[in-house]
Amino acid sequence: MGSYLALLKGGYKEALQYRFDFVVGLLRVPLTLIIFYFLWKAVFAFNGTDVINGYTFETMIGYYVLSMIVGMFTWMDVDNWLRWDVKSGEVVSEFMRPLNFVFQYLFRQWGMSTLSIFISLVPTFLIGYLFVGLMFFGWLNFVFFTISVVLAMFIVFLITMFIGLLAFWLTDISGLIKVKNMFIAFLSGSLVPLSFFPGIIQKVFAFLPFQYMRYVPVNIYLGIYSVNETLFHLGVMVLWVVVLYIFVHYQSKLALKKMSGVGI
């Protein structure tokens, strides 16, 4: 365990080299919230109603505040690391360590994300609470929300790891990374709540893991789901984590065999 903690610490130190980027990123928080605030204020005024697809104006703005918070925890760049590690040959040292290959990247990613969370989390909460009316929906919702965010972190990490490991078979995966980012942004509900899509499309989304990256955790906090519905969603998230980990674990084994097959 000490070795994994060392990797986490190393990821944090690596993030410190880019601390200016994180500080500049603070400007994105209020700017984005201002845009969404006035956008949805105009939408509600135009429709002349207090509720749209189950969301009041206050819960809609709260949705975006919480979506940004979940996004801080689920930001992953493992696919880019693997892309460069495979090209440079640095990945050999990762395989040589007597540690789980997947967990090495997981703890390094957590170390990198820690700085971003420390810098951005409190300002986002303050802006949401003081200026856009983010409400506290109860301790039970908060506990379920916390569990769902942790599970969402694993889901995003494993999907990102899957894309990154494709670098062992493909010449360049930069295009795939862009497509993956587009799918996550669109299908996770970070741009617009998934309930705004037609019913048939929502049924398709239900069979994909993307809604569990933001949409479901945010709605858990907002109390959109009943307790039984929340427990069901958490159970599905656990199932996705198990399935994706098994898939990625064996994918990494195949990657090692391929690397050994070319004499590395």
C-alpha positions as CSV (number, residue, x, y, z in Angstrom):
1,M,0.0,0.0,0.0
2,G,2.9,2.3,0.7
3,S,4.0,2.0,-2.9
4,Y,0.6,3.1,-4.2
5,L,0.6,6.1,-1.7
6,A,4.0,7.0,-3.1
7,L,2.4,7.1,-6.6
8,L,-0.4,9.2,-5.3
9,K,2.1,11.6,-3.8
10,G,4.0,11.6,-7.1
11,G,0.9,12.5,-9.0
12,Y,0.2,15.4,-6.7
13,K,3.8,16.7,-7.1
14,E,3.4,16.4,-10.9
15,A,0.2,18.4,-10.7
16,L,2.0,21.2,-8.8
17,Q,4.1,21.8,-11.9
18,Y,0.9,22.9,-13.6
19,R,-0.6,24.8,-10.7
20,F,-0.9,28.0,-12.8
21,D,-3.3,26.1,-15.1
22,F,-5.4,25.1,-12.1
23,V,-5.5,28.6,-10.8
24,V,-6.5,30.0,-14.2
25,G,-9.2,27.2,-14.2
26,L,-10.8,29.0,-11.2
27,L,-12.0,31.7,-13.6
28,R,-13.9,29.1,-15.5
29,V,-16.1,28.2,-12.5
30,P,-17.9,31.6,-12.1
31,L,-17.9,32.3,-15.8
32,T,-19.6,29.0,-16.6
33,L,-22.1,29.4,-13.9
34,I,-23.0,32.9,-15.0
35,I,-23.6,31.6,-18.6
36,F,-25.8,28.8,-17.4
37,Y,-27.6,31.1,-14.9
38,F,-28.7,33.6,-17.5
39,L,-29.3,31.0,-20.2
40,W,-31.8,29.0,-18.1
41,K,-33.3,32.1,-16.7
42,A,-34.2,33.1,-20.3
43,V,-35.4,29.6,-21.0
44,F,-37.8,29.5,-18.0
45,A,-39.0,33.1,-18.8
46,F,-39.6,32.2,-22.4
47,N,-41.7,29.1,-21.5
48,G,-43.6,31.0,-18.8
49,T,-43.5,28.0,-16.4
50,D,-41.9,27.2,-13.0
51,V,-41.0,23.6,-13.9
52,I,-39.4,22.1,-17.0
53,N,-39.0,18.4,-17.2
54,G,-39.1,18.1,-13.4
55,Y,-36.6,20.9,-12.7
56,T,-37.4,24.2,-11.2
57,F,-35.0,27.1,-12.0
58,E,-33.3,26.7,-8.6
59,T,-32.8,23.0,-9.0
60,M,-31.6,23.5,-12.6
61,I,-28.9,25.9,-11.5
62,G,-28.0,23.5,-8.6
63,Y,-27.7,20.8,-11.2
64,Y,-25.0,22.6,-13.0
65,V,-23.2,23.5,-9.8
66,L,-23.2,19.9,-8.7
67,S,-22.3,18.8,-12.2
68,M,-19.1,20.9,-12.1
69,I,-18.3,19.5,-8.6
70,V,-18.7,15.9,-9.9
71,G,-16.6,16.8,-12.9
72,M,-13.7,17.8,-10.6
73,F,-13.6,14.4,-9.1
74,T,-14.1,12.5,-12.4
75,W,-11.6,14.4,-14.5
76,M,-9.2,11.8,-16.0
77,D,-6.3,12.1,-18.3
78,V,-5.0,8.5,-18.1
79,D,-5.6,7.8,-21.8
80,N,-3.2,10.7,-22.8
81,W,-0.6,9.4,-20.3
82,L,-0.8,5.9,-21.8
83,R,-0.6,7.3,-25.3
84,W,2.7,9.0,-24.5
85,D,4.0,6.2,-22.3
86,V,3.6,3.7,-25.1
87,K,5.1,5.9,-27.7
88,S,8.1,6.7,-25.5
89,G,8.6,3.3,-24.1
90,E,8.1,4.5,-20.5
91,V,5.3,2.0,-20.2
92,V,7.9,-0.7,-19.8
93,S,8.9,0.5,-16.4
94,E,5.2,0.5,-15.3
95,F,5.0,-3.2,-16.2
96,M,8.3,-4.0,-14.5
97,R,7.1,-2.8,-11.1
98,P,5.7,-5.5,-8.8
99,L,2.4,-3.6,-8.6
100,N,-1.0,-3.9,-10.3
101,F,-0.6,-2.1,-13.6
102,V,-4.1,-0.6,-13.6
103,F,-3.8,0.6,-9.9
104,Q,-0.5,2.4,-10.7
105,Y,-2.3,4.7,-13.1
106,L,-5.3,5.0,-10.7
107,F,-3.3,6.3,-7.8
108,R,-1.2,8.6,-10.0
109,Q,-4.5,10.0,-11.4
110,W,-5.9,10.5,-7.9
111,G,-2.7,12.4,-7.0
112,M,-3.1,14.6,-10.0
113,S,-6.8,15.3,-9.3
114,T,-6.2,16.2,-5.6
115,L,-4.8,19.6,-6.4
116,S,-7.6,20.5,-8.8
117,I,-10.2,19.5,-6.2
118,F,-8.5,21.4,-3.4
119,I,-8.3,24.6,-5.5
120,S,-11.7,24.5,-7.1
121,L,-14.1,22.7,-4.8
122,V,-14.6,25.3,-2.1
123,P,-15.0,28.3,-4.5
124,T,-17.6,26.3,-6.5
125,F,-19.6,25.4,-3.3
126,L,-19.5,29.0,-2.1
127,I,-20.6,30.4,-5.5
128,G,-23.3,27.8,-5.6
129,Y,-24.5,28.4,-2.1
130,L,-24.2,32.2,-1.9
131,F,-25.1,33.4,-5.4
132,V,-27.1,30.7,-7.1
133,G,-29.1,29.2,-4.2
134,L,-27.6,25.7,-4.0
135,M,-29.6,24.0,-1.2
136,F,-28.8,21.2,1.2
137,F,-31.1,18.3,0.5
138,G,-30.4,16.2,3.6
139,W,-27.7,14.0,5.0
140,L,-29.0,10.8,3.4
141,N,-28.9,12.4,0.0
142,F,-25.4,13.7,0.7
143,V,-24.2,10.2,1.8
144,F,-25.7,8.6,-1.3
145,F,-24.3,11.4,-3.5
146,T,-20.8,10.9,-2.0
147,I,-20.9,7.1,-2.7
148,S,-22.1,7.7,-6.2
149,V,-19.3,10.2,-6.9
150,V,-16.7,7.6,-5.8
151,L,-18.2,5.0,-8.0
152,A,-18.4,7.5,-10.9
153,M,-14.7,8.2,-10.5
154,F,-14.0,4.5,-11.0
155,I,-16.3,4.2,-14.0
156,V,-14.7,7.2,-15.8
157,F,-11.2,6.0,-14.9
158,L,-11.8,2.5,-16.3
159,I,-13.3,3.8,-19.5
160,T,-10.4,6.2,-19.9
161,M,-7.9,3.4,-19.1
162,F,-9.6,1.2,-21.8
163,I,-9.1,3.9,-24.4
164,G,-5.5,4.5,-23.3
165,L,-4.6,0.8,-23.5
166,L,-5.7,0.7,-27.2
167,A,-2.4,2.6,-27.9
168,F,-0.8,-0.9,-27.8
169,W,-2.7,-1.8,-31.0
170,L,-3.3,1.5,-32.7
171,T,-0.8,3.9,-34.2
172,D,-2.4,6.9,-32.6
173,I,-5.4,7.2,-30.3
174,S,-5.7,11.0,-30.1
175,G,-8.8,10.9,-32.3
176,L,-10.4,8.2,-30.1
177,I,-9.6,10.4,-27.0
178,K,-11.5,13.3,-28.6
179,V,-14.4,11.1,-29.4
180,K,-14.4,9.7,-25.9
181,N,-14.4,13.2,-24.4
182,M,-17.3,14.2,-26.7
183,F,-19.4,11.1,-25.7
184,I,-18.8,11.8,-22.0
185,A,-19.7,15.4,-22.3
186,F,-22.9,14.7,-24.3
187,L,-24.1,11.4,-22.7
188,S,-23.1,12.1,-19.1
189,G,-25.5,15.0,-18.8
190,S,-22.9,17.7,-18.3
191,L,-24.2,19.8,-21.1
192,V,-28.0,19.3,-20.5
193,P,-29.9,16.9,-18.2
194,L,-30.6,13.6,-19.9
195,S,-34.3,14.0,-19.1
196,F,-34.6,16.6,-21.8
197,F,-34.0,13.9,-24.5
198,P,-36.9,11.9,-26.0
199,G,-38.0,8.9,-24.0
200,I,-36.7,6.3,-26.5
201,I,-33.2,7.8,-26.3
202,Q,-33.3,7.9,-22.5
203,K,-34.0,4.1,-22.6
204,V,-30.9,3.6,-24.7
205,F,-28.9,5.8,-22.3
206,A,-30.0,3.5,-19.5
207,F,-28.0,0.6,-20.9
208,L,-24.8,2.7,-21.1
209,P,-22.5,3.7,-18.3
210,F,-22.3,7.4,-19.2
211,Q,-25.3,8.6,-17.3
212,Y,-23.6,7.4,-14.1
213,M,-20.7,9.8,-14.6
214,R,-22.7,13.0,-13.7
215,Y,-26.4,12.8,-14.3
216,V,-27.3,10.1,-11.8
217,P,-25.0,11.4,-9.0
218,V,-26.4,14.9,-9.3
219,N,-30.0,13.8,-9.3
220,I,-29.3,11.6,-6.3
221,Y,-28.2,14.8,-4.4
222,L,-31.2,16.8,-5.7
223,G,-33.6,14.1,-4.4
224,I,-35.0,13.4,-7.8
225,Y,-34.9,9.6,-7.1
226,S,-36.6,7.8,-4.3
227,V,-34.5,5.8,-1.8
228,N,-35.2,2.5,-3.7
229,E,-34.4,4.1,-7.0
230,T,-31.2,5.5,-5.6
231,L,-30.1,2.1,-4.2
232,F,-30.9,0.6,-7.6
233,H,-28.7,3.1,-9.4
234,L,-25.8,2.6,-6.9
235,G,-26.1,-1.2,-7.5
236,V,-25.9,-0.7,-11.2
237,M,-22.8,1.5,-10.7
238,V,-21.1,-1.1,-8.7
239,L,-21.9,-3.7,-11.4
240,W,-20.4,-1.4,-14.1
241,V,-17.2,-0.9,-12.0
242,V,-16.8,-4.7,-11.6
243,V,-17.4,-5.4,-15.3
244,L,-15.2,-2.6,-16.6
245,Y,-12.4,-3.6,-14.2
246,I,-12.4,-7.2,-15.3
247,F,-12.4,-6.0,-18.9
248,V,-9.5,-3.6,-18.4
249,H,-7.5,-6.0,-16.3
250,Y,-7.5,-8.6,-19.0
251,Q,-6.9,-5.9,-21.6
252,S,-3.7,-4.9,-19.7
253,K,-2.6,-8.6,-19.7
254,L,-3.1,-8.8,-23.5
255,A,-1.1,-5.5,-23.8
256,L,1.8,-7.1,-21.8
257,K,1.7,-10.1,-24.1
258,K,1.8,-7.9,-27.2
259,M,4.7,-5.9,-25.8
260,S,6.6,-9.1,-24.9
261,G,5.8,-10.5,-28.4
262,V,7.7,-7.7,-30.1
263,G,10.8,-8.3,-27.9
264,I,10.4,-5.5,-25.3
